[in-house]
Amino acid sequence: MMTASRPTLDLRALSTEQRNLSSEMLDTLSPEQIARIINDADKNVIPAISHQLPNIARAIEVIARAIAEGGRLIYVGAGTSGRIAALDASEIPPTFNLPPTAVQAVMAGGAKALIAAAEYNEDSRKDGERDLAKKKPKKGDVVCGIAASGRTPYTVAAIEYARAQGAKTVALVCSPGSPLERAAEIAIVAEVGPEVVTGSTRMKAGTAQKMILNMLTTGAMARLGYVFGNLMVNVHLKNEKLMERGIAILQAAAECDRERAVKALKASGKNVPIALIMLKTGAKKAEAEKRLKAAKGNVRRAISL
């Protein structure tokens, strides 16, 4: 039952809640027609993101600087936005060999909400502030709030709290003029327009969010030198597939044969960056480790020292 004291939220004003005229008869169409309409709608995602590249670039630089100085990137979201954030955060350790603390995700409803809907939590400002406070955000951290509507109370409160604690703040939204956009220092507004299924922001909005988070973390890691060229040089070799990937990376980056790459990888203690520095400079393991430490993990810089 709705209380009289709580204002009614008019979703009709949000671009993510508008009706999509091209899909008004979606339930009467053939499978191929449905697929075509969704595919055509998805074509709006790329232009919406391209308009935001300057803001995305600003966020990349802020994130790279924070991680370089020992800070963290903390995502905050609810529902689809939170799940996409958790996915991106979980991929950082295996891809770039950073500790799980470097990029984290705070999800409305907690870990259980990753697999079971708990969207009722998103209405609580108190929960948003409390959950983020547990992470103790501070100056040197970056907190990125993600919400398609930009109005999620949980996420808005978390960003306001983070900013009050001195953390840098980023908003990723898909509707302009939102409270979350106003709360953050850097706002990325990917206005993808009405969804094929009205209000189902797991579709175009979710796609835009995933693509932008890819840009933020991949861009930051590239700035930090945790890739070499476009090679995943910091990959963590924890299974056979990744071991083979590490060998292939060394062959490509050092322009050597498999035998030499394998030998260097063994000599490095199965550490791809160290092995690459050894191959490129002729240094022994201890010297390669010294170079990498001096370069703060930047592989290219370590090679040039």
C-alpha positions in Angstrom: 0.0 0.0 0.0 1.4 3.4 -1.0 1.8 5.9 1.8 0.4 9.4 1.3 3.7 11.0 2.4 5.8 9.5 -0.3 5.8 11.3 -3.7 4.8 9.3 -6.8 7.6 8.7 -9.2 6.6 9.6 -12.7 8.6 7.1 -14.8 7.1 8.5 -18.0 9.6 11.3 -18.0 12.5 8.9 -18.2 13.8 8.1 -21.7 14.5 4.5 -20.6 10.7 4.2 -19.8 9.3 5.5 -23.0 7.4 3.3 -25.4 9.4 2.1 -28.4 7.2 2.5 -31.5 9.1 -0.1 -33.6 8.2 -2.9 -31.1 4.6 -2.0 -30.2 3.3 -5.3 -31.7 6.3 -7.4 -30.6 4.1 -10.3 -29.3 2.5 -10.7 -32.8 5.8 -11.0 -34.7 7.8 -14.0 -36.0 11.0 -15.0 -34.3 13.1 -13.5 -37.1 11.1 -10.2 -37.0 11.6 -10.0 -33.2 15.4 -10.6 -33.6 15.6 -8.0 -36.3 13.8 -5.3 -34.2 16.1 -6.0 -31.2 19.1 -5.9 -33.5 18.0 -2.6 -35.1 17.4 -1.1 -31.6 20.8 -2.2 -30.4 22.4 -0.1 -33.2 21.6 3.0 -31.2 24.0 1.9 -28.4 27.2 2.8 -30.2 26.3 6.4 -31.1 25.0 7.0 -27.6 28.4 5.9 -26.2 30.4 7.8 -28.8 28.9 11.1 -27.6 30.3 10.3 -24.2 33.9 9.5 -25.1 35.4 12.7 -23.5 33.7 11.9 -20.2 34.7 8.2 -20.4 38.3 9.4 -21.1 38.2 11.6 -18.0 37.0 8.6 -15.9 39.7 6.3 -17.3 42.4 8.8 -16.3 41.0 9.2 -12.8 40.7 5.5 -12.3 44.2 4.8 -13.6 45.7 7.5 -11.3 43.8 6.1 -8.3 45.0 2.5 -8.8 48.5 3.6 -9.5 48.6 5.3 -6.1 47.1 2.3 -4.2 43.5 3.4 -4.4 40.5 1.4 -5.5 37.7 1.5 -8.0 34.4 0.6 -6.3 31.3 0.1 -8.4 27.8 0.6 -6.8 24.6 -0.6 -8.4 21.3 -2.4 -8.1 19.6 -5.0 -10.2 21.0 -5.3 -13.7 23.4 -2.4 -13.1 24.9 -4.1 -10.0 25.2 -7.5 -11.7 27.1 -5.9 -14.7 29.4 -4.1 -12.3 30.1 -7.3 -10.3 30.9 -9.1 -13.6 33.4 -6.4 -14.6 35.1 -6.4 -11.2 35.4 -10.2 -11.1 37.3 -10.2 -14.4 40.1 -7.9 -13.3 42.2 -10.3 -11.2 42.4 -13.0 -13.9 42.9 -10.6 -16.8 45.3 -8.1 -15.2 46.6 -10.0 -12.1 45.4 -7.3 -9.7 44.2 -8.2 -6.2 40.4 -8.5 -5.9 40.4 -5.4 -3.6 41.6 -3.2 -6.5 38.2 -3.2 -8.3 35.2 -4.1 -6.2 31.4 -4.0 -6.6 28.8 -3.1 -4.0 25.4 -4.6 -4.9 22.0 -3.7 -3.5 20.8 -6.8 -1.7 24.3 -8.3 -1.3 25.8 -11.3 -3.0 22.5 -13.2 -3.1 21.1 -10.5 -5.4 23.6 -11.5 -8.1 21.5 -14.6 -8.9 18.1 -13.8 -7.4 16.3 -10.5 -7.9 16.3 -8.3 -4.8 15.2 -5.0 -6.4 13.3 -3.9 -3.4 16.7 -3.0 -1.8 17.3 -0.3 -4.4 14.8 2.0 -2.8 16.8 2.3 0.4 19.1 5.3 0.7 20.1 4.1 4.2 21.2 0.7 2.8 23.2 2.4 0.0 25.1 4.6 2.4 25.6 1.8 4.9 26.8 -0.8 2.4 29.3 1.6 0.9 30.5 2.8 4.3 31.6 -0.8 5.0 34.1 -0.3 2.2 35.5 2.8 3.9 35.8 4.9 0.8 38.4 7.7 1.1 40.5 10.2 -0.8 42.4 8.2 -3.5 39.5 5.9 -4.3 37.1 6.2 -7.2 33.4 5.2 -6.6 31.3 4.7 -9.8 27.5 4.6 -9.4 25.6 2.8 -12.2 21.9 3.1 -12.8 20.0 3.2 -16.1 17.5 5.7 -14.8 20.0 7.6 -12.7 17.4 7.8 -9.9 18.0 4.7 -7.9 18.0 5.9 -4.2 20.5 3.2 -3.1 23.1 4.2 -5.7 22.5 8.0 -5.4 23.0 7.8 -1.6 26.2 5.8 -2.0 27.7 8.3 -4.4 26.8 11.2 -2.2 28.4 9.4 0.8 31.6 8.6 -1.2 32.0 12.2 -2.3 31.6 13.4 1.2 34.4 11.1 2.2 36.7 12.6 -0.4 36.6 9.9 -3.0 36.3 10.7 -6.7 32.9 9.9 -8.0 31.6 8.8 -11.4 28.0 8.3 -12.6 27.0 6.0 -15.4 23.4 6.6 -16.4 21.2 6.3 -19.5 18.8 9.1 -18.8 19.8 12.8 -18.7 19.3 15.2 -15.9 19.2 12.6 -13.1 20.0 12.8 -9.4 22.9 10.4 -9.9 24.3 12.5 -12.7 24.2 15.6 -10.5 25.7 13.8 -7.5 28.9 12.7 -9.2 31.9 14.7 -10.4 32.1 12.9 -13.7 28.9 11.9 -15.4 28.7 9.5 -18.3 25.2 9.8 -19.9 24.6 7.1 -22.6 21.1 8.0 -23.8 20.2 4.8 -25.6 16.5 5.6 -25.8 13.4 3.5 -25.3 13.8 -0.3 -24.9 12.2 -2.9 -27.2 10.4 -4.1 -24.1 9.4 -0.9 -22.3 11.5 -0.3 -19.2 13.5 -3.5 -19.5 16.9 -1.8 -19.0 18.7 -5.1 -19.1 18.6 -4.6 -22.9 20.1 -1.5 -24.6 20.9 0.2 -21.3 22.6 -2.9 -19.9 24.5 -3.3 -23.1 25.8 0.3 -23.0 26.7 -0.1 -19.3 28.7 -3.3 -20.0 30.5 -1.7 -23.0 31.4 1.4 -21.0 32.7 -0.5 -18.0 34.9 -2.5 -20.4 36.3 0.9 -21.6 36.9 2.2 -18.0 38.8 -0.8 -16.7 40.6 -1.8 -19.9 41.5 1.8 -20.5 42.8 2.3 -17.0 44.9 -0.9 -17.2 46.4 0.1 -20.5 47.3 3.5 -19.0 49.0 1.7 -16.1 51.0 -0.5 -18.5 49.3 -3.7 -17.5 49.0 -4.6 -21.2 51.9 -4.6 -23.6 50.6 -3.2 -27.0 47.3 -5.0 -27.0 48.6 -8.2 -25.3 47.3 -9.4 -22.0 50.7 -9.4 -20.5 49.6 -9.5 -16.9 47.5 -12.6 -17.3 47.4 -14.8 -14.3 48.5 -18.3 -15.3 46.2 -20.5 -13.2 45.1 -23.1 -15.8 46.3 -24.8 -18.9 44.5 -22.5 -21.3 45.9 -19.4 -19.6 49.4 -21.0 -19.6 49.2 -21.5 -23.4 48.0 -17.9 -23.7 51.0 -16.7 -21.7 53.4 -18.6 -24.0 51.7 -17.1 -27.1 51.9 -13.6 -25.6 55.6 -14.0 -25.0 56.1 -15.3 -28.6 54.3 -12.4 -30.0 55.7 -9.6 -27.8 59.3 -10.9 -27.9 59.2 -12.2 -31.4 60.6 -15.5 -30.4 59.9 -19.2 -30.9 57.8 -21.3 -28.5 60.9 -23.1 -27.0 62.5 -19.8 -26.0 59.2 -18.5 -24.6 58.6 -21.6 -22.5 62.2 -21.5 -21.2 61.8 -17.8 -20.1 58.4 -18.5 -18.5 59.9 -21.3 -16.4 62.9 -19.1 -15.4 60.6 -16.3 -14.4 58.5 -18.5 -12.1 55.6 -18.5 -14.5 55.3 -14.7 -14.4 54.6 -13.3 -17.9 55.7 -9.7 -17.3 59.0 -10.9 -15.7 59.6 -13.4 -18.6 58.9 -10.7 -21.2 61.4 -8.2 -19.5 64.0 -11.0 -19.4 63.4 -11.8 -23.1 63.5 -8.2 -24.2 66.4 -7.0 -22.2 68.5 -10.1 -21.5 68.1 -9.5 -17.7 68.0 -12.3 -15.2 64.9 -12.8 -13.0 66.1 -10.7 -10.1 67.0 -7.8 -12.3 63.7 -8.1 -14.2 61.8 -8.0 -10.9 63.7 -4.9 -9.9 62.9 -3.2 -13.1 59.2 -4.0 -12.9 59.0 -2.8 -9.3 60.8 0.5 -10.2 58.3 0.9 -13.1 55.3 0.3 -10.8 54.2 -2.6 -12.8 54.3 -0.8 -16.2 55.9 -3.5 -18.4 56.9 -1.3 -21.3 58.5 1.2 -18.9 60.4 -1.6 -17.2 61.8 -2.8 -20.5 63.1 0.7 -21.3 64.8 1.3 -18.0 
